[in-house]
Amino acid sequence: MISTQRSMSGSPKSPSSQPFLSVSVTDPVKLGNGVQSYISYRVITKTNFPEYQGPEKIVIRRYSDFVWLRDRLFEKYKGIFIPSLPEKSAVEKFRFSAEFIEMRRQGLDIFVNRIASHYELQQSEDLRTFLQADEETMERLRSHETGIFKKKPADLMQIFKDVQSKVSDVVLGKEKHVEESNPEYEKLKNYIFELENHLAEAQKHAYRLVKRHRELGQSLSDFGKAAKLLSDKVGEAEIEYKELKAETEEATRRFETIVRLMNDEIVRFQEQKTQDMGVAFHEFARGQARLATNIADAWRSLLPKLEACSPA
């Protein structure tokens, strides 16, 4: 569980009076039967933000609710790295295993706390809805925006292909079993996964910006050709030119704003990951030191026995 505080102007206050927002994802429970089965989680929010309903709120959420929150933030906060969600297994055998459920719970806890600790995302109305709305409201919002019948035909075909690929992997023995691993390894693995996801999101943003500027350049080129052919409509051409120029300037401003946000996000992301890596390697070094100490102790306790057994 991660606590976040927003600084306030004015005279210093005691730590207890500082604004804070802490969220924890706990108590995964399997609900439903067959293909309708899913895992629900208890999401506990503690805060003194005035825009929230009270100091503590407990709601029940499912994985698709977290997907709804991420999609909403992705649409509204261009240029900001939205945290990635843990993987969703399409295979029943692994989807409800204890190891997979716990790994997903940890991933969802990290996901929502990364949002709650972000200086801009924590002010999102969608985050407040996610943390406070009742289940009926969330179901209505989720089904309205993320229901399968709202998806495009191409999206549905991709869903079927993904499921087919997962099933084929299991039949052919390619699906990896969930195995236990040490915490240091999991931290490093999560860092790599998150880095890959963030780089993919940055690549998508860059592609959209380049495409937009290419379209604007083509529009200006077409306009120039049309102006030569329609010399008798100079007045109208001039108006269109000014409008296109204004759109270009607006697009440039938006581009600069997104670049600034992305630069800030990259710096924040690097600082956060540097801190995470430092903690991970520190814990790993401590574990190695403890192991070396235990081995030395074992040898010291064994030496007297070996000396007693050796011939005089």
C-alpha positions as a Markdown table, in Angstrom:
| # | Residue | x | y | z |
|---|---|---|---|---|
| 1 | Met | 0.0 | 0.0 | 0.0 |
| 2 | Ile | 1.4 | 3.4 | -1.0 |
| 3 | Ser | 0.4 | 6.7 | 0.6 |
| 4 | Thr | 0.7 | 9.9 | -1.4 |
| 5 | Gln | 0.5 | 13.5 | -0.2 |
| 6 | Arg | -0.1 | 16.8 | -2.1 |
| 7 | Ser | 1.8 | 19.8 | -0.9 |
| 8 | Met | -0.2 | 22.8 | 0.2 |
| 9 | Ser | 0.8 | 26.5 | 0.5 |
| 10 | Gly | 0.8 | 28.3 | 3.8 |
| 11 | Ser | 2.4 | 27.7 | 7.1 |
| 12 | Pro | 3.8 | 24.2 | 8.0 |
| 13 | Lys | 1.4 | 21.7 | 9.4 |
| 14 | Ser | 1.7 | 18.6 | 11.4 |
| 15 | Pro | 2.1 | 15.3 | 9.3 |
| 16 | Ser | -1.4 | 14.2 | 10.4 |
| 17 | Ser | -3.0 | 17.3 | 8.9 |
| 18 | Gln | -1.3 | 16.9 | 5.5 |
| 19 | Pro | -3.4 | 15.8 | 2.6 |
| 20 | Phe | -3.0 | 12.1 | 1.9 |
| 21 | Leu | -4.6 | 9.4 | -0.3 |
| 22 | Ser | -3.8 | 5.7 | 0.3 |
| 23 | Val | -5.4 | 2.7 | -1.5 |
| 24 | Ser | -5.1 | -1.0 | -1.0 |
| 25 | Val | -6.4 | -3.9 | -3.1 |
| 26 | Thr | -7.1 | -6.9 | -0.8 |
| 27 | Asp | -9.2 | -10.1 | -0.3 |
| 28 | Pro | -9.6 | -11.6 | -3.8 |
| 29 | Val | -12.7 | -13.8 | -4.0 |
| 30 | Lys | -13.9 | -16.1 | -6.8 |
| 31 | Leu | -17.5 | -15.4 | -7.8 |
| 32 | Gly | -19.8 | -17.1 | -10.4 |
| 33 | Asn | -19.6 | -20.4 | -12.2 |
| 34 | Gly | -18.1 | -21.7 | -15.4 |
| 35 | Val | -17.2 | -19.1 | -18.0 |
| 36 | Gln | -19.0 | -16.5 | -16.0 |
| 37 | Ser | -16.6 | -16.9 | -13.1 |
| 38 | Tyr | -14.4 | -13.9 | -12.1 |
| 39 | Ile | -12.4 | -12.6 | -9.2 |
| 40 | Ser | -13.5 | -9.7 | -7.1 |
| 41 | Tyr | -11.3 | -7.5 | -4.9 |
| 42 | Arg | -11.9 | -5.3 | -1.9 |
| 43 | Val | -10.5 | -1.8 | -2.6 |
| 44 | Ile | -10.0 | 0.2 | 0.5 |
| 45 | Thr | -9.4 | 4.0 | 0.3 |
| 46 | Lys | -8.3 | 6.2 | 3.1 |
| 47 | Thr | -8.0 | 10.0 | 2.5 |
| 48 | Asn | -8.6 | 13.4 | 3.8 |
| 49 | Phe | -9.1 | 15.0 | 0.4 |
| 50 | Pro | -12.2 | 17.2 | 0.6 |
| 51 | Glu | -13.6 | 16.1 | -2.7 |
| 52 | Tyr | -14.0 | 12.5 | -1.4 |
| 53 | Gln | -17.1 | 11.3 | 0.4 |
| 54 | Gly | -15.3 | 10.5 | 3.7 |
| 55 | Pro | -12.1 | 9.4 | 5.4 |
| 56 | Glu | -12.5 | 5.7 | 4.5 |
| 57 | Lys | -14.4 | 4.0 | 1.7 |
| 58 | Ile | -14.5 | 0.2 | 0.8 |
| 59 | Val | -15.8 | -0.9 | -2.5 |
| 60 | Ile | -15.8 | -4.2 | -4.5 |
| 61 | Arg | -14.1 | -4.2 | -7.9 |
| 62 | Arg | -13.3 | -6.7 | -10.6 |
| 63 | Tyr | -10.5 | -6.8 | -13.2 |
| 64 | Ser | -12.6 | -5.2 | -15.9 |
| 65 | Asp | -13.2 | -2.2 | -13.6 |
| 66 | Phe | -9.5 | -1.6 | -13.4 |
| 67 | Val | -9.4 | -1.8 | -17.3 |
| 68 | Trp | -12.2 | 0.8 | -17.4 |
| 69 | Leu | -10.1 | 3.2 | -15.2 |
| 70 | Arg | -7.0 | 2.7 | -17.3 |
| 71 | Asp | -8.8 | 3.3 | -20.6 |
| 72 | Arg | -10.5 | 6.5 | -19.3 |
| 73 | Leu | -7.2 | 7.9 | -18.1 |
| 74 | Phe | -5.4 | 7.0 | -21.3 |
| 75 | Glu | -8.0 | 8.9 | -23.3 |
| 76 | Lys | -8.0 | 12.0 | -21.1 |
| 77 | Tyr | -4.3 | 12.3 | -20.2 |
| 78 | Lys | -2.3 | 12.4 | -23.4 |
| 79 | Gly | 1.4 | 12.5 | -22.9 |
| 80 | Ile | 1.3 | 11.0 | -19.4 |
| 81 | Phe | 2.5 | 7.4 | -18.8 |
| 82 | Ile | -0.5 | 5.5 | -17.5 |
| 83 | Pro | 0.6 | 2.5 | -15.4 |
| 84 | Ser | 0.2 | -0.9 | -17.0 |
| 85 | Leu | -2.2 | -3.6 | -15.7 |
| 86 | Pro | -1.1 | -7.2 | -14.8 |
| 87 | Glu | -1.6 | -9.8 | -17.5 |
| 88 | Lys | -5.0 | -11.4 | -17.9 |
| 89 | Ser | -4.9 | -15.2 | -18.4 |
| 90 | Ala | -7.5 | -16.6 | -20.8 |
| 91 | Val | -7.0 | -20.2 | -19.6 |
| 92 | Glu | -9.2 | -21.4 | -16.8 |
| 93 | Lys | -6.4 | -23.7 | -15.3 |
| 94 | Phe | -4.2 | -20.7 | -14.5 |
| 95 | Arg | -6.8 | -18.0 | -14.1 |
| 96 | Phe | -7.9 | -19.3 | -10.7 |
| 97 | Ser | -4.7 | -20.7 | -9.4 |
| 98 | Ala | -3.7 | -19.2 | -6.0 |
| 99 | Glu | -0.3 | -18.1 | -7.4 |
| 100 | Phe | -1.8 | -16.3 | -10.3 |
| 101 | Ile | -4.5 | -14.6 | -8.2 |
| 102 | Glu | -2.0 | -13.3 | -5.7 |
| 103 | Met | 0.3 | -12.0 | -8.5 |
| 104 | Arg | -2.6 | -10.2 | -10.1 |
| 105 | Arg | -3.7 | -8.7 | -6.8 |
| 106 | Gln | -0.2 | -7.3 | -6.2 |
| 107 | Gly | -0.2 | -6.0 | -9.7 |
| 108 | Leu | -3.6 | -4.3 | -9.4 |
| 109 | Asp | -2.5 | -2.8 | -6.0 |
| 110 | Ile | 0.7 | -1.3 | -7.7 |
| 111 | Phe | -1.4 | -0.1 | -10.6 |
| 112 | Val | -4.0 | 1.9 | -8.6 |
| 113 | Asn | -1.4 | 3.3 | -6.2 |
| 114 | Arg | 0.8 | 4.5 | -9.0 |
| 115 | Ile | -2.2 | 6.5 | -10.2 |
| 116 | Ala | -3.0 | 7.7 | -6.7 |
| 117 | Ser | 0.6 | 8.9 | -6.2 |
| 118 | His | 0.8 | 10.8 | -9.5 |
| 119 | Tyr | 0.5 | 14.6 | -9.0 |
| 120 | Glu | -2.0 | 15.0 | -11.9 |
| 121 | Leu | -3.7 | 11.6 | -12.2 |
| 122 | Gln | -4.7 | 11.7 | -8.5 |
| 123 | Gln | -7.0 | 14.6 | -9.2 |
| 124 | Ser | -8.9 | 12.6 | -11.9 |
| 125 | Glu | -12.7 | 12.4 | -11.5 |
| 126 | Asp | -12.6 | 8.9 | -13.0 |
| 127 | Leu | -10.3 | 7.8 | -10.2 |
| 128 | Arg | -12.7 | 9.2 | -7.6 |
| 129 | Thr | -15.6 | 7.3 | -9.3 |
| 130 | Phe | -13.5 | 4.1 | -9.3 |
| 131 | Leu | -12.7 | 4.4 | -5.6 |
| 132 | Gln | -16.2 | 5.5 | -4.4 |
| 133 | Ala | -19.0 | 4.4 | -6.8 |
| 134 | Asp | -21.3 | 1.5 | -5.9 |
| 135 | Glu | -21.1 | -1.7 | -7.9 |
| 136 | Glu | -24.2 | -1.0 | -10.0 |
| 137 | Thr | -22.8 | 2.3 | -11.1 |
| 138 | Met | -19.5 | 0.7 | -12.1 |
| 139 | Glu | -21.2 | -2.1 | -13.9 |
| 140 | Arg | -23.3 | 0.4 | -15.9 |
| 141 | Leu | -20.2 | 2.5 | -16.8 |
| 142 | Arg | -18.2 | -0.6 | -17.6 |
| 143 | Ser | -20.8 | -2.2 | -19.8 |
| 144 | His | -21.4 | 1.1 | -21.6 |
| 145 | Glu | -17.8 | 1.7 | -22.5 |
| 146 | Thr | -16.0 | -1.6 | -22.4 |
| 147 | Gly | -18.7 | -4.1 | -23.3 |
| 148 | Ile | -17.9 | -6.6 | -26.0 |
| 149 | Phe | -20.7 | -5.3 | -28.2 |
| 150 | Lys | -19.2 | -1.9 | -28.1 |
| 151 | Lys | -16.0 | -3.2 | -29.8 |
| 152 | Lys | -15.3 | -2.9 | -33.5 |
| 153 | Pro | -15.4 | -6.1 | -35.7 |
| 154 | Ala | -11.6 | -5.9 | -35.9 |
| 155 | Asp | -11.3 | -5.9 | -32.1 |
| 156 | Leu | -13.6 | -8.9 | -31.8 |
| 157 | Met | -11.5 | -10.8 | -34.4 |
| 158 | Gln | -8.4 | -10.0 | -32.4 |
| 159 | Ile | -10.0 | -11.3 | -29.2 |
| 160 | Phe | -10.9 | -14.6 | -30.9 |
| 161 | Lys | -7.4 | -14.9 | -32.3 |
| 162 | Asp | -5.8 | -14.3 | -28.9 |
| 163 | Val | -8.0 | -16.9 | -27.2 |
| 164 | Gln | -7.3 | -19.4 | -30.0 |
| 165 | Ser | -3.5 | -18.8 | -29.6 |
| 166 | Lys | -3.8 | -19.3 | -25.9 |
| 167 | Val | -5.6 | -22.6 | -26.3 |
| 168 | Ser | -3.2 | -23.8 | -28.9 |
| 169 | Asp | -0.3 | -23.0 | -26.6 |
| 170 | Val | -1.8 | -25.2 | -23.9 |
| 171 | Val | -2.6 | -28.1 | -26.2 |
| 172 | Leu | 0.9 | -28.0 | -27.7 |
| 173 | Gly | 2.5 | -27.7 | -24.2 |
| 174 | Lys | 3.8 | -24.2 | -24.8 |
| 175 | Glu | 2.0 | -22.6 | -21.9 |
| 176 | Lys | 4.3 | -22.0 | -19.0 |
| 177 | His | 3.2 | -23.2 | -15.5 |
| 178 | Val | 3.1 | -20.7 | -12.7 |
| 179 | Glu | 6.2 | -21.3 | -10.6 |
| 180 | Glu | 7.3 | -19.8 | -7.3 |
| 181 | Ser | 10.1 | -17.3 | -7.4 |
| 182 | Asn | 11.9 | -15.0 | -5.0 |
| 183 | Pro | 10.7 | -11.4 | -4.4 |
| 184 | Glu | 13.9 | -9.9 | -5.9 |
| 185 | Tyr | 13.3 | -11.7 | -9.2 |
| 186 | Glu | 9.6 | -10.6 | -9.3 |
| 187 | Lys | 10.6 | -6.9 | -8.7 |
| 188 | Leu | 13.1 | -7.0 | -11.6 |
| 189 | Lys | 10.6 | -8.8 | -13.9 |
| 190 | Asn | 7.8 | -6.3 | -13.1 |
| 191 | Tyr | 10.3 | -3.5 | -13.8 |
| 192 | Ile | 11.1 | -4.9 | -17.3 |
| 193 | Phe | 7.4 | -5.5 | -18.1 |
| 194 | Glu | 6.5 | -1.9 | -17.1 |
| 195 | Leu | 9.3 | -0.5 | -19.0 |
| 196 | Glu | 8.3 | -2.3 | -22.2 |
| 197 | Asn | 4.7 | -1.2 | -21.8 |
| 198 | His | 5.7 | 2.5 | -21.2 |
| 199 | Leu | 7.9 | 2.4 | -24.3 |
| 200 | Ala | 5.1 | 1.0 | -26.3 |
| 201 | Glu | 2.8 | 3.7 | -25.2 |
| 202 | Ala | 5.4 | 6.4 | -26.0 |
| 203 | Gln | 5.8 | 4.9 | -29.4 |
| 204 | Lys | 2.1 | 5.1 | -30.0 |
| 205 | His | 2.0 | 8.8 | -29.0 |
| 206 | Ala | 5.0 | 9.6 | -31.3 |
| 207 | Tyr | 3.3 | 7.8 | -34.2 |
| 208 | Arg | 0.1 | 9.7 | -33.8 |
| 209 | Leu | 1.9 | 13.0 | -33.6 |
| 210 | Val | 4.0 | 12.3 | -36.8 |
| 211 | Lys | 0.8 | 11.2 | -38.6 |
| 212 | Arg | -1.0 | 14.4 | -37.6 |
| 213 | His | 1.8 | 16.6 | -38.8 |
| 214 | Arg | 2.0 | 14.7 | -42.0 |
| 215 | Glu | -1.7 | 15.2 | -42.6 |
| 216 | Leu | -1.3 | 18.9 | -41.9 |
| 217 | Gly | 1.6 | 19.2 | -44.3 |
| 218 | Gln | -0.4 | 17.4 | -47.0 |
| 219 | Ser | -3.3 | 19.8 | -46.3 |
| 220 | Leu | -1.1 | 22.8 | -46.7 |
| 221 | Ser | 0.3 | 21.4 | -49.9 |
| 222 | Asp | -3.1 | 20.7 | -51.3 |
| 223 | Phe | -4.2 | 24.2 | -50.4 |
| 224 | Gly | -1.3 | 25.7 | -52.2 |
| 225 | Lys | -2.2 | 23.9 | -55.4 |
| 226 | Ala | -5.8 | 24.9 | -55.1 |
| 227 | Ala | -4.9 | 28.5 | -54.6 |
| 228 | Lys | -3.0 | 28.6 | -57.9 |
| 229 | Leu | -6.0 | 27.0 | -59.7 |
| 230 | Leu | -8.6 | 29.3 | -58.1 |
| 231 | Ser | -7.0 | 32.7 | -58.6 |
| 232 | Asp | -10.5 | 34.2 | -58.9 |
| 233 | Lys | -11.3 | 33.2 | -55.3 |
| 234 | Val | -8.3 | 34.7 | -53.5 |
| 235 | Gly | -10.4 | 36.0 | -50.6 |
| 236 | Glu | -11.8 | 32.6 | -49.8 |
| 237 | Ala | -8.4 | 31.0 | -50.2 |
| 238 | Glu | -6.9 | 33.5 | -47.8 |
| 239 | Ile | -9.6 | 32.7 | -45.2 |
| 240 | Glu | -8.9 | 28.9 | -45.6 |
| 241 | Tyr | -5.2 | 29.5 | -45.3 |
| 242 | Lys | -5.6 | 31.4 | -42.1 |
| 243 | Glu | -7.8 | 28.7 | -40.7 |
| 244 | Leu | -5.3 | 26.0 | -41.6 |
| 245 | Lys | -2.5 | 28.1 | -40.2 |
| 246 | Ala | -4.4 | 28.5 | -37.0 |
| 247 | Glu | -4.9 | 24.7 | -36.8 |
| 248 | Thr | -1.2 | 24.2 | -37.5 |
| 249 | Glu | -0.3 | 26.5 | -34.7 |
| 250 | Glu | -2.8 | 24.9 | -32.3 |
| 251 | Ala | -1.4 | 21.4 | -33.3 |
| 252 | Thr | 2.1 | 22.7 | -32.6 |
| 253 | Arg | 1.1 | 24.0 | -29.2 |
| 254 | Arg | -0.5 | 20.7 | -28.3 |
| 255 | Phe | 2.6 | 18.8 | -29.6 |
| 256 | Glu | 4.9 | 21.0 | -27.4 |
| 257 | Thr | 2.6 | 20.4 | -24.4 |
| 258 | Ile | 2.6 | 16.6 | -24.9 |
| 259 | Val | 6.4 | 16.6 | -25.3 |
| 260 | Arg | 6.8 | 18.6 | -22.1 |
| 261 | Leu | 4.5 | 16.1 | -20.3 |
| 262 | Met | 6.3 | 13.1 | -21.7 |
| 263 | Asn | 9.7 | 14.6 | -20.7 |
| 264 | Asp | 8.5 | 15.1 | -17.1 |
| 265 | Glu | 7.0 | 11.6 | -17.1 |
| 266 | Ile | 10.3 | 10.1 | -18.3 |
| 267 | Val | 12.3 | 11.9 | -15.6 |
| 268 | Arg | 9.8 | 10.8 | -12.9 |
| 269 | Phe | 9.7 | 7.2 | -14.3 |
| 270 | Gln | 13.5 | 7.0 | -14.3 |
| 271 | Glu | 13.8 | 8.3 | -10.7 |
| 272 | Gln | 11.1 | 5.9 | -9.5 |
| 273 | Lys | 12.7 | 2.9 | -11.2 |
| 274 | Thr | 16.1 | 3.9 | -10.0 |
| 275 | Gln | 14.8 | 3.9 | -6.5 |
| 276 | Asp | 13.0 | 0.6 | -7.0 |
| 277 | Met | 16.1 | -1.0 | -8.5 |
| 278 | Gly | 18.2 | 0.3 | -5.6 |
| 279 | Val | 15.9 | -1.3 | -3.1 |
| 280 | Ala | 15.7 | -4.5 | -5.0 |
| 281 | Phe | 19.5 | -4.9 | -5.2 |
| 282 | His | 19.9 | -3.8 | -1.6 |
| 283 | Glu | 17.5 | -6.6 | -0.5 |
| 284 | Phe | 19.3 | -9.1 | -2.8 |
| 285 | Ala | 22.7 | -8.2 | -1.3 |
| 286 | Arg | 21.3 | -8.5 | 2.2 |
| 287 | Gly | 20.0 | -11.9 | 1.4 |
| 288 | Gln | 23.3 | -13.0 | -0.1 |
| 289 | Ala | 25.1 | -11.8 | 3.1 |
| 290 | Arg | 22.7 | -13.8 | 5.3 |
| 291 | Leu | 23.2 | -16.9 | 3.2 |
| 292 | Ala | 27.0 | -16.5 | 3.4 |
| 293 | Thr | 26.8 | -16.1 | 7.2 |
| 294 | Asn | 24.6 | -19.2 | 7.5 |
| 295 | Ile | 27.1 | -21.3 | 5.4 |
| 296 | Ala | 30.0 | -20.1 | 7.6 |
| 297 | Asp | 28.1 | -21.0 | 10.8 |
| 298 | Ala | 27.4 | -24.4 | 9.4 |
| 299 | Trp | 31.0 | -25.1 | 8.6 |
| 300 | Arg | 32.1 | -23.9 | 12.0 |
| 301 | Ser | 29.7 | -26.3 | 13.7 |
| 302 | Leu | 30.9 | -29.1 | 11.5 |
| 303 | Leu | 34.6 | -28.7 | 12.0 |
| 304 | Pro | 34.6 | -30.1 | 15.6 |
| 305 | Lys | 32.8 | -33.2 | 14.4 |
| 306 | Leu | 35.2 | -33.7 | 11.6 |
| 307 | Glu | 38.2 | -33.3 | 13.9 |
| 308 | Ala | 36.7 | -35.8 | 16.4 |
| 309 | Cys | 36.3 | -38.3 | 13.6 |
| 310 | Ser | 39.9 | -37.9 | 12.2 |
| 311 | Pro | 42.6 | -40.4 | 13.4 |
| 312 | Ala | 44.8 | -39.1 | 16.2 |
